[in-house]
């Protein structure tokens, strides 16, 4: 595999992981009322989104520094 193919594969894999996380977070947010833990769920969702954004930005910066 060439470098652009590897990069494309890794970015698609990352997008798939993010999509799964969003699905599970949406399910958890829908069910949090049953458990009366919506504040905990909201805090975890916020933390996960912050990590997702940081990961994406670090990959973009790392890719830009190689070019």
Protein Blocks (a to p, Z undefined) as FASTA:
>chain_A
ZZklmmmmmmmmmmmmmmmmmmmmmmmmmmmmmnopmmmmmmmmmmmmmmmmmmmmmmmm
mmmmmZZ
